Amino acid sequence: MLRKSPLIPKRQGKKINYETWNQHTSEEHKWELYDGMPFSPDDSSERDRLAICLVYNMGLEYFAELLPPTSRKDLLQILQSHENL
């Protein structure tokens, strides 16, 4: 099981194979919620791996289209603030 995903989401989505999917989902392929936190509340690596895998598959452009306008604005502000780091 991967600790951190090596996938790099791009503008356009890319297909994934079963091995990649298997590496990015939980070992038991169970999705559990702990007090509002997906997977383990003590370790966000499972959630983070899955998020990267899904965005990699759908692509950044499609992901941005899914976001409500307010979220897009927030994301743009976050990205702009990271450029200054």
N, C-alpha and C positions, 0 to 999 in steps of 0.2 A: 504494500500500500504506500502510495506517495505521501510524503509530508507536505510538499509544496508542488503545485503544478508547473511543468515546464512549458505548457501551452502559452502562446502569445496571441491573444485575440487581435484580429485585423479588421479593417473596414468591412470586408465581405466575409461571410461565414464559411466554414470549412467542414466537410464531413468528418466524422470520427468513426473509428472502428470499434468492435466489441472490446478489444483489449484496452483501448484508451478509456472507454466508458467504464469498464470494470475497475481501472486504476483510479478513477475520479469519483466513484460512488462509495458508499460505506461498505465495509467488508461483508456485512450480513444483507446488504441491499434493503435495509430497513430505514425508513425516515421517521425519526422520533422527534418530539418536541418536549423540551425541558424548560418549564417556566418561561415560555415565549422564545426560547433559543433553539433553533434547529440543531439536531445531533447533540453533541456533548456541550454542556455549559462551561466546562473547564478547558475545552480545546476547540478552537474555531477552525482548525485545519480541514476537517471534513466539509464544512459549509463553504469555506473559501475555495477548496479544490473543485467542488461541484459548480460553484458560481463561475469560475474561470472556464470550466469545460463547457457550460451552457452558452456563455457569451462568445467563446471561441467558435462554437457551432453556429450560432445565429448571426454573428458578426456585429461589430460595433455600430454600424449604420442602422441595422434593424433594431438593435437594443435601444438606440436613441429614439427611434420612432415609437417604441413601446412606452417610453416614459411620458408621463403627463407633462405639460408645458412647465409647470412649477419645478418639477424634478429636473428637467433639462436645464433650466436656469440655474438651479443649485449646483448641478454637475459642472456646468460651464464655469461658475465661480470657483469651485473647488479645483478644477483643472488649471485655471488661470493662476490661482494662488500657489499651486505646485510648481509652475513654471518659474516662479521667483525664488524657489529654494536653492 
